[in-house]
Amino acid sequence: MESVLAAVVLLIGLITVADLPRPYPSWPTIGAVPVDPELVIPALLSLAVLIGVIVDGLSVGSVVSGLLGVITLWIALMSLHTLYTVETGGVFWGGFFTLISGVTLAIVVLIRAALRQTSSGGVPRRLRSRFGN
């Protein structure tokens, strides 16, 4: 699940940075609640990572990803709170900072997933199991 969310965060980052047409409205809401993909998807990735850190236990990778997960979740929640409560105009930078933090977290998640797939010899686990090693 983490890898899928990480890929979606990277896709949203690419769409935003490359200024590609968005497949979703500019400021989507459900009722009065903002549901910007630039904020919601990184927040969901953060939650998945934090749950994974709790399940995996303490390691260098889990500490790094957990710290990035906490930071990303905090920025996303504060940004959603700002969108929901502030009614005056102005420039909103929350999505930008959430996306930067989310893309960084997504890269860490994908690197961790790749490292988990390889053993100390560099052979992916699925290949080792096919050949009985």
JORALIN-V767681 format. One line per field, one symbol per residue. ss: DSSP state (2 for helix, 1 for strand, 0 for the rest). phi: phi as a letter, one per 30 degrees, with the letter a starting at -180 (. if undefined). Layout:
ss = ???
phi = ???
This chain:
ss = 0222222222222222200000000000110011002222222222222222222200022222222222222222222222222000000002222222222222222222222221000001222222000
phi = .dddddddddddddddddhddddbddbdbcicddbdedcddddddeddddddddddjdadddddddddddddddddddddddddcdcddkcccedddddddddddddddddddddddccddiceedddddcic
